[in-house]
Structure formats: structure tokens, C-alpha cells
Amino acid sequence: MRHGKYPFIIGFLVVPLALYLVFVVGAYVQMFQLSLTDWSGYGGFTYIGLENFQKLWDDPVFWIALRHNVYLLIAMPIITIAMALFFAFLLNSGGRKAGGVWGSKVYRVIFFFPQLLALAIVAVIFGRVFGSDKSGMINGLLPESWTPWLFLADEQWALTCILVVLVWQAVGFYVVLFSAGMGSIAEEIYEAAALDGATKVTLFFKITLPLLWDTLQVAWVYLGIAAFDAFALVNIMSVNHGGPDNSTQVLSMQIYLNAFQNSQAGYASALGVVLFFLTLTFAALTLRVTRRDAVQA
Amino acid sequence: MSVTTDRRTLLRRAAAAGLVAVPGVSFLSACAGSDDSGNDTKQATGEKSADNPLGIDPKAGIEIVIFDGGLGTKYATDVDTPLYNKKWPDSKVTYSATQQVATTIKPRLNAGSPPDMINNSGSDLMDFGAIVKAGQAADLSDLFAAPSLDIAGKTVAETLVPGAVQQGTYDGKPFAVNYSFTVFGLWYNKKLFEKNSWTIPTTWADFTALLDKIKAAGITPFSYAGANASYYMVRAIMTSAAKIGTEQVLKDIDNLKPGAWTNDAVKQAAAAWGEVGKKYANPSHLGLRHTEVQLQQNQDKVAFYPCGSWLENEQAASTPAGFEYAMMAFPSVTASDKLPATAINAAAGEIYFAASKGKNPQGGKEYLRTMLSKEAALEFTKLTKSLTVVAGAADGVTISPGLTSANDALGKAGQDVFMGYLFDTWYKKLDDASREAANQLFFKGGDAQKFCDTMEAASQAVAKDSSITKFTRS
């Protein structure tokens, strides 16, 4: 194995690495370059220093979008993880004996279904569910005499509607992920604790949760990154591209609008740079804050 | 560097003058992430003659891209291309259609190998102002100066309705053919109105009195779709503003003149429409899409709908037998409106342009000349139920009740037909702001002062932004 070891390894790495360099690193490098220009998206450009960032700082819509991203960043992982943990616990050890509740194998498949649908399709479907007149699914189910709920057309609730869909779509995957994590916790630990008289709640908080910590950490980072995105849902579901009155505006939508609609590719790149650092900071912070010594299972 | 001089000619001139081309030149015409290979492509040209005024190479093929949307593509495949090939049998037309214009065309423009003639339209259209600024669109001066294909003794420009060339003119040079001619107004079901003996109002008092009656009949009197078509409402507000204070109001807005949005005409128009919103709006329509509201109108749940003359064709499949589209001019807002109640906003739209850096820009222009022939225009109107900018091409031909009604309104308006505004295509950012402001005005309380202030601020922000190319009109 000593001879030709490196060519062998390199042979495997060269294609994925090249793809990564061209389509990820290359794109990022160019984004940083373009963020310093006034490129419209067509033809030539000139370098304008940090003017784009200056403009961004003064742009009220940027701050609105950022605030919404932060809201999603906090609400979405918490709700998703809490629900996924609850469901996963029920599926794995919610039953009378050691196993999950009755029919847990079927539920596991059903929970995973939303994950199989493309996000765009989910958005279109929920656009109909949240329809703002009687043709919407929820409003259609309400009594005829009620005034329809506006959902996405109501600036107070529009972002919450988006949040609901984000959570609905994500929960299934994390149920499966946490189930797998819980499955790897040794049965004897539970048995020993149960013999000592621990209730299901105690089992969950004292045993399941600590032993699942690594998985939770990963889930939090993934969900956080998803919360920074939310583009497909906002683009398809929201009224008037992030409206009404910017109530569903997010950074990714701003990038899209500026790059592809407003012909301000340079400015959009500056937004991209900000989003890049936000995501990076978030991931680093999460991993650091939640770091714990691994508990041997 | 002028947008009409490509790098090739520039280098040739530089060489002729015995100069060495400076490196800066290549940078000017270069674009991000792509080399400049497009400019090294040989562009096809031929001898200019009376029969070939644009000097195309009769053997060189052309590539055209048509937007596959409300107008369909039949007019291109079944009318324009056969007509073009009748004259130029050896020039092969490579045709494709797309709904995603920017997604398919923008990379090709930036890579220097664009199609020769492009129909820039639809929800994924490209910012045409930016294309002109980047020198990607061919100057169409020679096309408009060339003789018309089948109207003897006139140049192409002379066969078009007033304002048609101007609509595609950027800083004094024409770059786009705005082919279809749209009449804007308030659309209603003629049969429903006849049944209830509702008469068409011309004053604001009559208009609101009628809205009251319609509301009493359990019908939403006036509506539009807030989710994706609020620019129909922008058009309504702007049309009223122009009627109050003439088209100059809109010109000032287009020219980003300070105070253009806070002037009295805009304020009065916004106040009038805000009042309509406050009294008669169905709040759930803010969350609906244009197809949904239009369908509701077809079901007689909505009485008036502000739209352009494409509406009838767009709704053809869902219009029931008891529904007959008709259009009325926006009523006067005040007794002292400067334009009469019959004044109409009608404008050329639907951009077709020849790419300047393609293989055969002259061929692309020749295709446009074919489209602007009387024969092609008439067939286009028959197929799409849309008028074209070729003046009088469809006169005397009965096409559909809605189009006839729009044509009548045009006739009644006489000289008082105005082009409207261009800020929505010039400054996409301002367009976005106006859509949101219109929604806020109509669905959220009708605060006219807020509408004017928001738009004034947005307009001045665009004016101050050096990265946005400015245009002016007069």
C-alpha cells in the first residue's frame, strides 16, 4: 500500500475537489470581487470600494430582512427540534414497553413524507392552504359567515405562515435523524434507570437528551442555515415578493431581487458577502456555545 | 465609448489611426467571469440595396427567441418566419421559445454569443435599460429609417403609431421594437351592466355612485390582485394623475424630478383611489393572484378591473357565454381635470430587439422589419387579439368585442392618447416600490400622503444611486 498511495488518494479526490473549487470556492471568490464593483449583471463594471456596503448599511429593507432572518433563526430550530424530539421519543420509547407507540413504524414513514416533496411544490400547496379568500383550504373549512383570515396578506401573520411551512417541511427529517440517534443508545441504560424508578420524563431529560447532544448540535446548525435561506417559500408564497409591506422580506429574497430584477449584481454580491459571514458566524457560535464533553454511550 | 461602437470597430479605427489599442479598451467591453470571445465572431453583412436596405447576408442564418406567454408563439412560427423566408429563402431561421427569458438569454449575452433577435418579455424578462447600457442591444436607427416591407413609400417608422419608436428609445437612440399596442382602461362585463342598466360613468361622482350600487348588489365593485399584479393599480393611479395634470406629471416622475410624486395631481389621484380602496376593497384580494381575480370577474363577483387590452385574450378559455368584455376610459377625478374624461393611456409594449454582439444583427433587424409589415401585423392581431404598433393594420377587421371596444375608446379619445410612464421599465427598484405603495394605499387604509411620501423617497433614492443608469424623456 505504500507505493502509489498518494496517486490513489488523489485520483479519488481530484474530481470532487475540482467541482468544489469551481462551483463553490470559485463562486464565493467572485462574489467577494463583485461586491466591490457596480456591476449591473450585464457588460462591464468599475470598482467602487466599499460603497455597496455603505449603501447596505443605509438600506432600511436590509435591516427588516435581517430581523426576519433572525426571527426565523431563533424560532424555526427551536420549534422544529422540540417537535422532532417529542415525536422521535414517542416513536422510540413512548410505548408501554421499551418500544415506541403503537404503529410507530408507519408514523415514521408518514413523518418523512414532506421531505420527499420538492420545496417549490410544498410552497405552492401551502399557498393554496393559506389562500386569503374562501377558495383557500383553511378559509374554505371555516363557517361561511366568517370573514376570511388573510394569512399571507396580513403583515402581522405572513411571516408566521412561512415559519409554519418551514417547520412542517423539516420536522420529518429530524424525527428520523433523532430516531436513529436514540436507536444507538444502549438499551441497558434505560433498563437500569427504569429499575431505579425513573419515569418516562426523567428518562428523556436525564438520558436521551444528553446522549443525543451531538446529533442535536448538528441539527441546530443545519436548521439555522435553512432559516437563513427560506428563499423558495418566500418567493413562491409571499404577496408581492416579500410583502405585504416587506413583512416576509428575507436576505435571500433581497439578493435575488437585486441580482436578477434590479440589475444590481454588485449590490446583491455585497448582500451575499454579509449572508456568508452571518452563516459562518452562526455555525461557529453554535458549535462553540453548545460544546460539551462527549458522554460515552 | 458609445454603445453602438463594438470593440471590433473600435480596434479597427484605433489601428487605422496608427494607435496601439490600450488595455483599458478590452476592460471596458469585458464582463465579469467571461472572456470577450463574442466580439471576435465575424458578423454577417451583405451589400445594401433598395431590396436589401439593411444590408443583410442573404445566405446567413438567424436565430430568434420568442417568449412563450400570453401571446403564444404561433405568430412567429406560422406568420413571421414564413414571410421572412419568402423574401430570404436561403437564410435559415433557427427558432426557439422560452418562458424563462433571463435565465436562458442572459448567460448567452454575457458569453458573447446571443441569439440575433430576442423577445424580452414575461415575468423573467431582462432589465432592458441595463442591456442598453451594456451595449448588448443593436441600434435600430437603420431599421426605422428603412422602407417598409409592404407599405409603399413609407419608412418603417412612418408606418407606426405615434410614440411607438419613442417607447424603445434610450437617450436619443432606438434600441427596441415595442410591437404590441396596448390600450389601458377599466374592464367590465357589458352584459352584466346592461342587465342591471348600469351606465358608464365619466365623472368621479357618477363612478362612486355606481360603485355603491354595485356593492349593494353584492358584487365587489372594483378590484385587482395584490399578490402579483399590483402594477395594474399603479397604472390606475398614474392614469388618473395624468388626467388631472396632463402627461407632464408622468414625465416628471420618469425623469426623477424632485417633488414629482408629491405634486397635487398625484396626491389627488392617490386620494381618490385610496378612498375607493377604503370603501369598496375586498381585503382578501391582496393575497390573490391575477388569474384568481380575473376569474372572479368572469363569474361576476368583481365588476371593474383595471387592465390592458390583453385581458380578453388571456381570459378567453375561462370567459363564459354570458360575459362580454368591454372597456371604458378612467373617469375624470375632478371637474378641473386638464385632460378630458375620454383621454386614454395606450402604449406600445412587448420588447423585441436585435442583439448587437450576435452573429447576424442585421438579419435580426430584417426579421423585425418583417414583423412590422402590414401583413404580419394583421395576422398577429388576428392570432393574439392584440393590436400592433403598425398603424391601422387591423382597421375594418372585426376581431372580438373587447378589442372593438378598446378600439372605439381610442377613437373617442382622438388626440388625447398618451403614452404613460416608463419608470417601471427604466428603474425596476422604483417599480417594486410603486407596487408595494399601491397595495398599501388600496388595501391598507388609503393614506394618500403616505403613498406620495414613500414614492418620493424611493424616487430620490434611485436618483442618488450612482450605480443605476439614468434615462430621461421629454
Interface residues (C-beta under 8 A of the other chain):
Chain A: Q30 L34 T37 D38 W39 S40 G41 Y42 G43 G44 F45 I48 E51 K55 F130 G131 S132 D133 S135 N139 P148 L150 F151 L152 A153 V239 N240 H241 G243 P244 D245 N246 L257 F260 Q261 N262 S263 Q264 A265 G266 Y267
Chain B: F27 L28 S29 A30 C31 A32 G33 A102 K106 L109 N110 M126 D127 G129 A130 I131 K133 A134 G135 Q136 G226 A227 N228 S230 N282 P283 S284 H285 L286 G287 L288 E292 K428 K429 D432 R435 E436 N439 Q440 F443 K444 D465 S466 S467 I468 T469
